[in-house]
């Protein structure tokens, strides 16, 4: 799961979102405090839960990228609400 670890360490906001997704998918509140711990926890999950978390983290990154692109191209009318609420709803 090196790709997940690399993504989580490169983007602190993504790490925070991944922790929230992990907690929502697993129903716990013990997501790792570091990217390394969280990556190991995700690796240890059953495939279905692991896949849901990874898909949500990828989606979170995509939404953050789209939001950044909106902020840098055009006026404020193009900026929409953050994607995190959508991802949290999907994880439940």
ChimeraX attribute file (.defattr): number of C-alpha atoms within 10 A of each C-alpha:
attribute: neighborCount
match mode: 1-to-1
recipient: residues
	/A:1	10
	/A:2	10
	/A:3	8
	/A:4	21
	/A:5	17
	/A:6	13
	/A:7	16
	/A:8	23
	/A:9	14
	/A:10	12
	/A:11	11
	/A:12	12
	/A:13	13
	/A:14	18
	/A:15	22
	/A:16	16
	/A:17	19
	/A:18	28
	/A:19	23
	/A:20	20
	/A:21	26
	/A:22	28
	/A:23	19
	/A:24	19
	/A:25	19
	/A:26	17
	/A:27	11
	/A:28	10
	/A:29	11
	/A:30	13
	/A:31	21
	/A:32	18
	/A:33	11
	/A:34	15
	/A:35	22
	/A:36	15
	/A:37	13
	/A:38	21
	/A:39	21
	/A:40	16
	/A:41	15
	/A:42	21
	/A:43	15
	/A:44	11
	/A:45	13
	/A:46	9
	/A:47	11
	/A:48	9
	/A:49	17
	/A:50	18
	/A:51	14
	/A:52	16
	/A:53	25
	/A:54	17
	/A:55	14
	/A:56	23
	/A:57	23
	/A:58	16
	/A:59	16
	/A:60	23
	/A:61	19
	/A:62	13
	/A:63	17
	/A:64	17
	/A:65	12
	/A:66	16
	/A:67	18
	/A:68	12
	/A:69	13
	/A:70	16
	/A:71	15
	/A:72	12
	/A:73	11
	/A:74	10
	/A:75	9
	/A:76	10
	/A:77	8
	/A:78	12
	/A:79	16
	/A:80	11
	/A:81	8
	/A:82	13
	/A:83	16
	/A:84	17
	/A:85	10
	/A:86	14
	/A:87	22
	/A:88	19
	/A:89	10
	/A:90	13
	/A:91	20
	/A:92	11
